[in-house]
Amino acid sequence: MNKNTVRKITVNSLGILSVLGLIICFGIYRKLQIELIPANPVPSSELDFIGGLSVIILLIAAIYHVILFIYALQKYSTETGNLFLHSVYIVGLILSGTNILTDFTILTDIGHEYPYWDVSGYWIYLYLLNAVHLVIVAIGLVQTWSAPKLNIAGLFEQIRKGDDKIFRSMHQIGLISAGIGIGGSIWAMYVDVLEKFQAAWLLIVVILALFPYGFMLIYWGIRNSKKPMRAYSGENAHPFRVMPHSKRKKNTG
């Protein structure tokens, strides 16, 4: 079995496991939601097991998100159509990947807090985030089914060669992030939380909205860090420079 075959099997297996696992997570969350109530303050070994299983599934999905992100960056070198949909996909991929950490946090908070008060709001967030993860992973699996080679070194060459696709996509990502930030800010002001926590919610939403643009801005900076300065001399001089007398056209009028 050659390396290409092993790579395809490995990448696609992670994708399939992520998709199936995230589907299973809906059932796991539902089971936990029914059983984790104040009347049952000590979870059974079965609940501990399926709770641990959901953590493993999220870890696999997180690893697959990283692979999808590398493929998404590589796609700039071959993308010939409209970049906007690809920019939307990257925004979704970054937000989905970073919010897997939120899933871990919510599961931990539920485990600590459910014996004392209502945690139904946490479950709503878990279901919504899990749906987002599932959609993004499914799209990524379809796009990368052929599992091309992961050319990590090549990720830092395209801008240095003068390709402006990522530059244009960055502006699109910034526009999308701004829209998410505005929508999220409106939502944060009306979400059902105590007034003293609304400012914190608003700050979290704005930071999350900036994540995609921030990721791409950092990537752009790294890729440009060793890009040589254009030599402003000779034929590359400023277009409005005064040409030498010997190269000026003689006035024949």
SEPA-631585 format. One line per field, with one value per residue (C-alpha): residue number from 1; x, y, z. Coordinates in Angstrom, 2 decimals. Each point is the difference from the previous one (the first is absolute). Last residue first. Example, Ala and Ser with C-alpha at 12.3 -4.5 7.8 and 13.67 -1.06 7.14 Angstrom:
seq <- [2/1]
east <- [13.67/-1.37]
north <- [-1.06/-3.44]
up <- [7.14/0.66]
This chain:
seq <- [253/252/251/250/249/248/247/246/245/244/243/242/241/240/239/238/237/236/235/234/233/232/231/230/229/228/227/226/225/224/223/222/221/220/219/218/217/216/215/214/213/212/211/210/209/208/207/206/205/204/203/202/201/200/199/198/197/196/195/194/193/192/191/190/189/188/187/186/185/184/183/182/181/180/179/178/177/176/175/174/173/172/171/170/169/168/167/166/165/164/163/162/161/160/159/158/157/156/155/154/153/152/151/150/149/148/147/146/145/144/143/142/141/140/139/138/137/136/135/134/133/132/131/130/129/128/127/126/125/124/123/122/121/120/119/118/117/116/115/114/113/112/111/110/109/108/107/106/105/104/103/102/101/100/99/98/97/96/95/94/93/92/91/90/89/88/87/86/85/84/83/82/81/80/79/78/77/76/75/74/73/72/71/70/69/68/67/66/65/64/63/62/61/60/59/58/57/56/55/54/53/52/51/50/49/48/47/46/45/44/43/42/41/40/39/38/37/36/35/34/33/32/31/30/29/28/27/26/25/24/23/22/21/20/19/18/17/16/15/14/13/12/11/10/9/8/7/6/5/4/3/2/1]
east <- [7.91/2.69/0.32/2.49/-1.24/1.72/2.31/3.31/-1.29/-0.58/-3.61/-1.46/-1.83/-3.77/-0.22/2.19/2.95/-0.31/1.92/3.02/-0.67/-2.84/0.80/-3.14/0.42/0.44/-2.81/1.41/-2.76/-2.69/-1.20/0.11/-1.96/-2.68/-0.38/-0.37/-2.62/-1.77/-0.30/-1.07/-2.68/-1.43/0.27/-1.60/-3.55/1.07/1.42/-3.23/-2.15/2.18/-0.10/-3.79/-0.35/2.27/-2.06/-3.20/1.23/-1.13/-3.41/-0.64/-0.40/-2.87/1.62/-1.18/3.27/1.93/-2.24/0.63/3.73/-0.12/-1.61/2.58/2.89/-1.24/-0.26/3.48/1.37/-1.52/1.57/3.39/-0.22/-0.66/2.98/2.16/-1.23/1.42/3.40/-0.20/-0.55/2.75/2.68/3.35/2.43/0.61/-3.75/0.06/3.10/-0.90/-2.68/2.40/1.88/-3.21/-0.64/-2.62/-0.34/-3.46/-2.77/-2.36/-2.87/1.15/-3.06/-2.54/1.66/0.22/-3.71/-0.81/2.42/-1.56/-3.58/0.80/1.89/-2.89/-2.53/2.20/0.13/-3.80/-0.52/2.61/-1.43/-3.49/1.45/1.55/-3.34/-1.53/2.44/-2.58/1.55/1.97/0.57/0.63/2.95/3.20/-0.80/-1.71/3.04/2.31/-2.24/-0.15/3.79/0.63/-2.55/1.59/3.33/-1.79/-0.85/3.44/-0.53/-3.50/1.02/3.03/-1.93/-2.95/2.30/1.89/-3.26/-1.13/3.35/-0.39/-3.45/1.47/2.93/-1.97/1.67/3.62/1.03/3.19/2.55/-2.69/-0.92/3.13/-1.48/-3.19/2.05/1.89/-3.30/-1.49/2.94/-0.45/-3.74/0.75/2.02/-2.90/-2.51/2.13/0.11/-3.76/-0.60/2.30/-1.89/-3.33/1.30/0.92/-3.60/-1.13/2.15/-0.86/-3.68/0.41/1.96/-3.03/-0.16/-0.30/-2.39/-3.02/-2.98/1.91/-0.12/2.63/-2.02/-2.13/2.69/2.60/-2.09/-0.71/3.65/1.01/-2.63/1.16/3.59/-0.69/-0.35/3.28/1.65/-1.29/1.35/3.28/0.57/-0.62/2.45/2.68/-0.40/0.27/3.32/1.47/-1.20/1.18/3.40/0.51/-0.87/2.42/2.75/-0.09/-1.61]
north <- [67.64/-2.63/0.29/-2.63/-2.74/-0.09/-2.91/1.91/2.82/-2.44/-0.44/2.15/-2.26/-0.12/-3.80/-0.38/-2.22/-3.64/0.41/1.36/0.63/-0.40/-3.56/-1.61/-1.11/-3.73/-2.06/-1.56/0.99/-0.05/-3.53/0.63/3.24/-1.56/-2.86/2.46/1.93/-3.25/-1.02/3.51/0.15/-3.33/0.84/3.46/-1.33/-2.00/3.14/1.92/-2.76/-0.26/3.78/0.08/-2.87/1.84/3.19/-1.99/-1.57/2.80/0.02/-3.63/-2.23/-0.61/1.13/3.41/1.92/-3.09/-0.49/3.54/-0.52/-3.34/1.59/2.78/-2.39/-2.49/2.80/1.25/-3.54/-0.27/3.31/-0.99/-3.37/1.79/2.28/-3.04/-1.71/2.83/-0.32/-3.80/0.21/2.60/-2.28/1.87/-2.88/0.80/-0.36/-3.61/-1.22/-0.50/-2.66/-1.95/-1.26/-1.58/-1.96/-2.43/-2.36/-0.23/-1.79/-0.89/0.43/3.52/1.99/-2.63/-0.45/3.77/0.46/-2.77/1.49/3.45/-1.28/-2.25/2.67/2.45/-2.58/-0.72/3.70/0.25/-3.13/1.09/3.52/-1.36/-2.35/2.89/1.79/-3.04/0.33/0.52/0.13/-1.88/-3.58/1.20/2.24/-2.05/-2.39/2.76/2.24/-2.75/-0.66/3.74/0.37/-2.95/1.34/3.47/-1.53/-1.40/3.66/0.67/-2.60/1.12/3.66/-0.81/-2.30/2.37/2.89/-2.26/-1.10/3.62/0.83/-2.96/1.26/3.45/-1.21/-0.13/-2.38/-0.94/-1.65/-2.02/1.85/1.20/-3.64/-0.46/2.21/-2.08/-3.21/1.28/0.97/-3.42/-1.68/2.22/-0.71/-3.74/0.28/1.84/-2.62/-2.76/1.95/0.59/-3.73/-0.77/2.49/-1.53/-3.43/1.35/1.09/-3.41/-1.70/2.29/-0.45/-3.76/0.18/1.72/3.71/1.11/2.92/-1.81/2.06/3.13/-1.19/-1.61/-2.93/1.63/2.43/-2.77/-2.17/2.95/0.96/-3.54/-0.22/3.26/-1.16/-3.02/2.35/1.64/-3.42/-0.99/3.18/-0.05/-3.72/0.55/2.90/-1.80/-3.01/2.30/1.39/-3.40/-1.87/2.78/0.21/-3.78/-0.06/2.81/-1.64/-3.26/-3.29]
up <- [-35.30/0.29/3.80/0.97/2.23/3.35/0.68/-0.28/2.25/2.89/1.04/2.76/2.45/-0.11/-0.22/3.11/-0.70/-0.92/-3.30/1.86/3.68/2.46/0.95/1.31/3.59/0.46/1.57/3.16/2.42/-2.68/0.71/3.73/-0.34/-2.19/2.49/2.86/-1.97/-0.88/3.65/1.05/-2.68/1.12/3.74/-0.20/0.36/3.04/1.60/-0.69/1.49/3.12/0.55/-0.31/2.48/2.47/-0.38/0.55/3.25/2.34/-1.73/0.87/-3.01/-2.45/-3.23/-1.23/-0.04/-1.05/-3.05/-1.23/0.53/-1.82/-3.05/-0.05/0.59/-2.60/-2.56/0.91/-0.33/-3.48/-1.04/1.45/-1.74/-3.29/0.61/0.77/-3.17/-2.10/1.66/-0.20/-3.74/-0.56/-1.45/-0.14/0.28/3.66/0.55/-1.24/1.82/3.65/-0.40/-2.20/3.07/1.30/-3.20/1.25/-2.94/-1.48/1.93/-2.90/2.47/0.83/-1.07/1.11/3.39/0.48/-0.64/2.51/2.56/-0.33/0.29/2.96/1.91/-0.47/1.23/3.03/0.79/-0.08/2.11/2.56/0.20/0.69/2.62/1.89/0.21/1.73/2.89/2.77/3.45/2.70/-1.15/-3.61/0.90/-0.07/-2.85/-1.95/0.35/-1.30/-3.00/-0.68/0.14/-2.31/-2.48/0.20/-0.99/-3.05/-0.59/-1.47/-2.72/-0.93/-0.16/-2.15/-2.35/-0.32/-0.92/-2.41/-1.67/-0.41/-1.61/-2.36/-0.93/-0.68/-2.10/-3.25/-2.42/-0.69/3.26/-0.54/2.16/2.41/0.64/2.09/2.71/0.11/0.09/3.05/1.64/-0.74/1.73/3.08/0.04/-0.13/3.20/1.67/-1.20/1.55/3.29/-0.15/-0.41/2.94/2.19/-1.04/1.05/3.43/0.52/-1.27/2.62/2.91/-0.80/0.08/3.27/1.55/0.73/3.65/0.44/-1.53/1.23/-1.06/-3.64/-2.19/-1.35/-2.69/-1.17/0.03/-2.32/-2.31/-0.05/-0.91/-2.74/-1.58/0.49/-2.21/-2.98/1.00/0.12/-3.42/-1.60/1.93/-0.61/-3.71/-0.12/2.02/-2.29/-3.03/1.22/0.92/-3.09/-2.31/1.71/-0.08/-3.69/-0.79/2.08/-1.95/1.12]
